């Protein structure tokens, strides 16, 4: 696949994506390739740029896999990439509960692997990675020796690549739920029926930092899912914890984990915005409020509406705080910058006549490393804010 003049510059700077309008289609028509083919990417002058897999039907029509002309992608390449990824996680995690592969940031574009001890939850988000599934399994078995592998391919992003959604066992035995340890709590995590790959490992370090704020506090965990924030608070000295989620099933798993850890939490099922309004109307107050919503901005064109939602959510959360309370406000929307989230927090505070002090900021845990050339690999923001009356 030959690029148009100058279109190798960004790739030579470290990026991995080739867009369809960057291809010299007169020299190498995209119609001449099959989706998932591994191709040699050449500059306009014929210089080797790298190996990539291709999808001629996608806007991102190719993703680089390697830049060494002497070593085309194969089983040995996959094993090496996995070994490098594993060595990073072992630096930071004493127990085998983490995101083992984070796509482009581990030079494995389109592949996500979450590890739950000896069980792996795997997503192939592109045609190129989908065609490599047998090689991926073989490499994972060599590097990790899992007892079970689940293909958790039910994300909407697959539709962009023309791929069907499915969840199926890829190897070994995969139980309906697994357990993991985080911050002194043993959580039960559903795999096939859980959100995304089951657990949100990206917040692990933020939840660890959260421990210092909860002793003796009344805590509200909004969009709680399996209780990552709420059960951490209960374990580390909170007087009372209330969790809010729209999924009765998720709250059931949360309560199961609470009972197994001999912790007590209250659970409220309902739309988060409506529940927050009802709690305010009832005169409820909390010392700590955690807001960890799903992405409100999935596409750039939704930015305006999404920013308004973040502002409203933070305002509702602040209304429930005591006079000297802590707000933990998060966003996993890539299209919402850190500055824009902070602006939403500040606007909400000013509307209520409150003063906000940012005590610390957080991002993704190190098992979700950032690729310096690919802004899309950075998405998670967290602000720990003291909110007081002026």
C-alpha positions in Angstrom: 0.0 0.0 0.0 1.6 3.2 -1.2 0.9 6.5 0.6 0.4 9.9 -1.0 3.2 12.5 -0.9 4.0 13.6 2.7 1.5 11.2 4.3 4.3 9.2 5.9 5.3 12.1 8.1 2.8 11.4 10.9 3.6 7.7 10.8 7.3 8.3 11.1 6.5 10.5 14.1 5.1 7.4 15.9 1.4 7.3 14.9 0.0 3.9 13.9 -3.1 4.9 11.9 -3.4 5.4 8.1 -6.6 7.1 6.9 -8.1 6.2 3.6 -7.5 9.7 2.1 -3.8 9.3 2.8 -3.4 6.3 0.4 -2.3 6.8 -3.2 -5.2 4.9 -4.6 -4.1 5.4 -8.2 -0.9 3.3 -7.5 -2.5 0.9 -5.0 -6.3 0.9 -5.1 -8.0 0.0 -1.8 -10.3 -2.2 -3.8 -7.4 -4.5 -4.4 -7.1 -5.5 -0.8 -9.2 -7.8 1.4 -10.2 -6.7 4.8 -7.7 -8.0 7.3 -4.8 -8.4 4.9 -1.3 -7.6 6.2 0.4 -5.2 3.8 3.7 -3.4 3.4 3.2 0.4 3.8 5.4 2.4 1.5 6.0 6.2 1.2 5.4 8.1 -2.0 9.0 7.4 -2.9 8.7 3.7 -2.2 10.5 3.7 1.2 9.3 1.1 3.6 7.3 2.6 6.5 6.0 -0.5 8.2 3.7 -3.5 8.2 0.0 -3.0 8.8 -3.3 -4.8 8.6 -5.9 -3.1 6.3 -9.6 -2.6 6.1 -10.4 -0.8 2.8 -14.0 -0.2 4.0 -13.0 1.9 7.1 -12.0 5.5 7.5 -8.9 4.2 9.4 -8.0 1.9 6.6 -4.7 0.6 8.1 -3.0 0.2 11.4 0.7 -0.3 11.8 1.9 -3.5 13.4 5.7 -3.2 13.1 8.4 -1.1 11.6 11.2 -3.7 11.1 11.2 -4.8 7.5 13.1 -8.0 8.4 10.5 -9.2 10.8 6.9 -9.2 9.5 4.1 -9.8 12.0 3.7 -13.5 13.0 3.4 -15.7 16.0 6.8 -14.7 17.3 5.9 -11.0 16.9 2.7 -11.5 19.0 4.6 -13.4 21.7 7.1 -10.6 22.0 4.5 -7.9 22.2 2.7 -9.8 24.9 5.9 -10.4 26.9 6.7 -6.7 26.8 3.2 -5.8 27.9 3.3 -8.3 30.7 6.6 -7.0 32.0 5.0 -3.5 32.5 2.0 -4.9 34.4 4.2 -6.9 36.7 6.0 -3.8 37.8 2.9 -2.2 39.2 0.6 -5.1 40.2 1.4 -7.7 42.8 -1.7 -9.8 41.8 -2.7 -10.8 38.3 -5.7 -8.5 38.0 -5.1 -5.8 35.3 -5.5 -4.8 31.7 -2.8 -6.9 30.0 -3.1 -5.3 26.6 -4.3 -1.8 25.8 -4.4 -1.7 22.0 -2.3 0.9 20.3 -0.5 1.8 23.6 1.0 -1.7 23.6 1.6 -1.7 19.8 -1.3 -4.1 19.3 -3.9 -1.9 17.7 -7.4 -3.2 18.0 -6.7 -5.7 20.8 -7.7 -5.5 24.4 -7.0 -8.2 27.0 -8.1 -8.0 30.7 -6.6 -10.5 33.1 -8.5 -12.1 36.0 -5.9 -14.4 37.4 -6.0 -17.4 35.1 -9.0 -16.2 33.0 -8.7 -13.7 30.2 -11.4 -11.5 28.7 -10.4 -10.5 25.2 -11.8 -8.0 22.7 -10.8 -7.8 19.0 -12.1 -4.5 17.7 -10.8 -4.5 14.2 -11.0 -6.9 11.2 -7.2 -7.2 11.3 -7.2 -8.5 14.9 -10.3 -10.6 14.2 -8.4 -12.5 11.5 -5.5 -13.1 14.0 -7.7 -14.7 16.6 -6.0 -18.2 16.3 -2.5 -16.6 16.6 -3.7 -14.4 19.5 -4.9 -17.5 21.4 -1.7 -19.4 20.7 0.5 -16.4 21.9 -1.7 -15.9 25.0 -1.4 -19.6 25.9 2.4 -19.4 25.6 2.9 -16.2 27.6 0.1 -16.4 30.2 -1.1 -20.0 30.2 -4.7 -19.1 30.9 -7.2 -21.7 32.0 -10.0 -19.9 30.1 -10.3 -17.2 27.4 -13.5 -15.3 26.7 -14.0 -13.4 23.4 -16.0 -10.4 24.8 -16.8 -8.9 21.4 -20.1 -7.1 22.0 -18.9 -3.5 21.8 -20.5 -1.1 19.3 -17.1 -0.1 17.8 -17.1 -3.4 16.0 -19.9 -2.2 13.7 -17.6 0.5 12.3 -15.3 -2.3 11.1 -18.2 -4.3 9.7 -17.9 -7.0 12.4 -20.8 -8.8 14.2 -21.1 -8.7 17.9 -20.6 -12.0 19.8 -19.6 -13.3 23.2 -18.1 -16.8 23.2 -15.5 -19.0 24.9 -12.3 -19.1 22.9 -10.4 -21.6 25.0 -10.6 -23.7 28.2 -13.3 -23.0 30.7 -14.7 -19.6 31.5 -16.9 -19.3 34.7 -19.9 -16.9 34.7 -18.1 -14.8 37.4 -14.6 -14.4 38.6 -13.1 -12.7 41.7 -10.5 -10.1 42.0 -8.8 -8.2 44.8 -8.6 -4.4 44.8 -7.8 -2.2 47.8 -8.5 -4.9 50.3 -11.9 -5.9 48.8 -12.7 -9.1 47.1 -15.1 -8.3 44.2 -17.3 -10.7 42.2 -17.1 -9.7 38.5 -19.4 -11.1 35.8 -17.6 -11.8 32.6 -20.1 -12.6 29.8 -22.9 -10.5 31.2 -20.8 -7.6 32.6 -20.1 -4.2 31.1 -17.3 -4.0 28.6 -14.7 -6.6 29.6 -16.2 -7.0 33.1 -14.3 -4.6 35.4 -13.0 -1.0 35.0 -9.3 -1.5 35.8 -8.5 2.0 34.6 -9.8 3.6 37.9 -7.8 1.3 40.1 -5.1 3.8 41.2 -7.7 6.6 41.6 -9.8 4.3 43.9 -6.6 3.5 45.9 -6.0 7.3 46.4 -9.7 7.6 47.4 -9.1 5.6 50.6 -7.6 8.6 52.4 -10.8 10.7 52.1 -13.5 8.3 53.5 -12.8 7.6 57.2 -15.9 8.4 59.2 -17.7 9.8 56.1 -21.1 9.3 54.6 -20.4 8.4 51.0 -22.6 8.4 47.8 -21.3 6.4 44.9 -23.2 7.3 41.7 -23.0 5.1 38.6 -21.6 2.5 41.0 -21.7 -0.6 38.7 -20.1 -3.3 40.9 -19.2 -0.9 43.7 -15.5 -0.2 43.0 -15.7 3.1 44.8 -18.4 2.4 47.3 -17.0 -0.9 48.7 -13.6 0.6 48.8 -15.0 3.4 51.0 -16.9 0.9 53.2 -13.7 -1.2 53.7 -11.6 1.9 54.6 -13.7 3.4 57.4 -16.8 5.1 55.9 -19.7 5.3 58.3 -22.3 4.8 55.6 -22.2 4.1 51.9 -25.0 4.4 49.4 -24.6 3.1 45.8 -26.7 4.2 42.8 -27.0 2.4 39.5 -29.6 1.8 36.9 -28.9 -2.0 36.7 -30.5 -4.2 39.2 -28.2 -7.0 38.1 -25.1 -4.9 38.8 -26.4 -3.9 42.2 -27.1 -7.6 43.0 -23.5 -8.4 42.3 -22.4 -5.5 44.3 -24.4 -6.7 47.3 -23.0 -10.1 46.9 -19.5 -8.7 47.1 -20.5 -6.6 50.1 -21.8 -9.6 52.0 -18.7 -11.7 51.1 -16.5 -9.0 52.6 -18.8 -8.4 55.6 -19.5 -4.9 54.5 -22.8 -3.0 54.6 -23.9 -0.7 51.8 -27.3 0.7 50.7 -28.3 0.4 47.1 -30.7 2.5 45.0 -31.7 1.4 41.6 -32.7 4.2 39.2 -31.6 6.8 36.7 -28.7 8.7 38.3 -30.0 12.2 37.6 -33.5 11.4 38.9 -32.1 9.7 42.0 -29.9 12.7 42.8 -32.8 15.0 42.5 -34.9 12.8 44.8 -32.2 12.7 47.4 -31.9 16.5 47.3 -35.6 16.9 47.6 -35.5 14.6 50.6 -32.9 16.7 52.3 -30.2 14.0 52.2 -26.5 15.1 52.6 -23.2 13.3 52.1 -19.6 14.0 53.1 -18.3 12.5 49.9 -20.0 12.2 46.5 -18.4 10.1 43.7 -19.6 10.7 40.1 -18.1 8.1 37.7 -20.5 8.1 34.7 -20.3 6.4 31.3 -19.1 8.5 28.4 -21.6 11.3 27.7 -19.7 12.3 24.6 -19.1 9.4 22.2 -18.8 11.5 19.1 -17.3 14.9 18.7 -20.6 16.3 17.4 -22.2 15.5 20.7 -19.7 17.7 22.7 -22.1 20.5 23.4 -24.9 18.3 24.8 -22.4 16.2 26.7 -20.7 19.2 28.4 -24.2 20.3 29.6 -24.8 16.8 31.0 -21.5 16.9 32.9 -22.3 20.3 34.3 -25.8 19.2 35.4 -24.5 16.0 37.0 -21.8 17.9 39.0 -24.3 20.5 40.1 -26.7 17.7 41.3 -23.8 16.0 43.1 -22.6 19.2 44.8 -26.2 20.0 46.1 -25.9 16.8 48.1 -22.6 17.7 49.8 -22.2 18.9 53.3 -20.7 22.3 53.8 -17.2 21.0 53.6 -17.6 18.0 51.4 -15.5 16.1 48.8 -16.6 15.6 45.2 -14.9 13.1 43.0 -15.8 13.9 39.5 -14.8 11.7 36.6 -15.1 11.4 32.8 -14.2 8.7 30.4 -15.1 10.7 27.3 -12.1 11.2 25.1 -13.9 14.1 23.4 -14.1 16.0 26.8 -10.7 17.5 27.8 -9.5 17.8 31.3 -9.9 21.6 31.1 -13.5 21.2 29.9 -14.4 18.8 32.8 -12.9 21.3 35.2 -14.9 24.1 33.6 -18.1 22.1 34.1 -17.2 21.6 37.7 -16.5 25.3 38.2 -19.7 26.4 36.4 -21.7 24.1 38.6 -20.1 25.4 41.7 -20.6 29.0 40.8 -24.3 28.4 40.0 -24.7 27.1 43.6 -22.5 29.8 45.1 -19.8 27.3 46.1 -16.0 27.5 46.1 -14.1 24.5 44.7 -10.5 23.5 45.6 -8.9 20.8 43.4 -6.9 18.6 45.8 -5.6 16.1 43.3 -6.2 14.9 39.7 -6.1 11.4 38.4 -6.0 9.6 35.1 -5.7 6.0 33.9 -3.8 3.4 35.8 -0.5 2.3 34.3 -2.0 -0.7 32.8 -3.7 1.8 30.4 -0.5 3.6 29.3 -0.7 6.6 27.0 0.7 6.5 23.5 2.4 10.0 23.1 1.4 10.2 19.4 -2.2 9.0 19.7 -4.3 11.4 21.7 -7.2 8.9 21.7 -5.4 6.6 24.1 -5.9 9.2 26.8 -9.5 9.4 27.9 -9.9 9.1 31.7 -10.0 12.2 34.0 -10.7 12.4 37.7 -10.8 15.5 39.9 -10.8 15.2 43.7 -12.4 18.4 44.8 -13.2 20.1 48.2 -16.4 22.0 47.9 -17.2 24.7 50.5 -19.5 27.6 51.1 -17.9 31.0 50.3 
